[in-house]
Amino acid sequence: MAQRDLTSALGLLLSDRALRELRAHDPQAAARKLNLRAADLAAFAALDPAGLEEQAAALLQKRFYEVAQLLPQTCARLGEKAYARFLAYAEHAWPTGHLRHWLDVVGFGDHLRKARAPELCRAEYNRVAFVTADRRLLIALVRENSALPSLQILYRRKGEPRQMGIKLGP
Amino acid sequence: MRRIKIGIGYRHPLAAWLATNPPEVSCLEITAEHFFDGGDAKLSQLAARYPLYVHGLGLSLGTPGPLDPGILKQFARVAELAQAQCVSEHIAFSRTADVDLGHLNPVRPDRETLRLFSDHVRELKAACGGRPVILENITTHLALKGDLSETEFLNQLCETAGCGLLLDVTNLWINSRNHRFDPRAWLREIQPEKIVQLHAVGYSAPHEADANARYQDYHGDALQPDLLEFIGEVLAYAPVQAVILERDANFEDTGAIQTELRKLERLCGAT
């Protein structure tokens, strides 16, 4: 395995709480686990633990901020639990690519779906899932709270995602 | 009197407002990644109406090794379609071979990083048809020490890489608050001719009751008076060519955005 430089080591530290804890208690063991190159050992040992924790927390907070913009109703329904629920998903999932913020929303939505969380707003989730999928049309039956069900129709026009809804009822 | 362009970061919710040709906007900055999956017609329309600057979020110039060829190709395509006046990225890394962190993280200010950025700026400039490259300072909670101070690093980076500095005044302000240094002393250590463009948006201040809370860059707040005063000082210090208001949220009140732009316009007119 190729040796890691400081930047690569930082990437793993910032995304892995257990690794940060190991570094805080035993920097040499953490450096060995990362296979850190010798030239970076001193800089690695000198990293400010509080700064590392704050930077790691800021990364997760920024991800949550973006997710909350795209799942506003879901996050409102989750209320004070929203960030903790997001962390339970986000600390173990790091989407990649320029659509990563959208993929984060889908990943969090999937996490809530698996947990059968009633707070997940399916219309919001469907909209984001449609944007990230290579599909031209998606028709879904959505029912929010006690309201009558409606048909959510997602489609693309000149490549841009659009949506319309049709309320169903008596 | 020099003429400084005033603009805003283009975001899709601003499209209808921009279609009304607000007189306060004389240029736009577009985010390259927002046009990776389409929107070519929109981009061409914008390019016909405004001088455009193309700003990147995902090239991760601070990652060792060559730039990701796929992302670089898409970035260059957007720059070409936009007929970009210049292209910009961050002095940061957001990705490594192991993980995509999704947001910007600091790099160590040392000679090895200087070489890496010089290589990457040359690669970016070549891919973008020789367009000027400017690099932006970031906010960070983790201060990394190297064999250069941050300001020495930035001056030398501009010199060796042949690029300019996109000074994010808000990021500088936030770092100065969180890491307790004097932003004015920091500014005086930067060679003024390196500062080509400014980014500005209100900072997100911590709650007064929380002594440990930090200033943040959520890009949704209005410019505060102390920050505006500092922007005025930067404009008086450096031959800035353009100032970009960098909002990522709170687009509903376009009247408030226009007021912000007018404040920047007044500051630019005063220099």
Interface residues (C-beta under 8 A of the other chain):
Chain A: D5 L6 T7 S8 L10 G11 L12 L14 S15 A43 A46 L47 D48 G51 L52 E54 Q55 A57 A58 L59 Q61 K62 R63 Y65 Q69 W94 P95 T96 G97 H98 L99 R100 H101 D104 K158 G159 E160
Chain B: E33 F36 D37 G38 G39 A41 L57 G58 G62 T63 P64 I71 Q74 F93 R95 T96 A97 D98 V99 D100 L101 G102 H103 N105 P106 V107 R108 T140 H141 L142 A143 L144 K145 G146 R214 Q216 Y218 A249
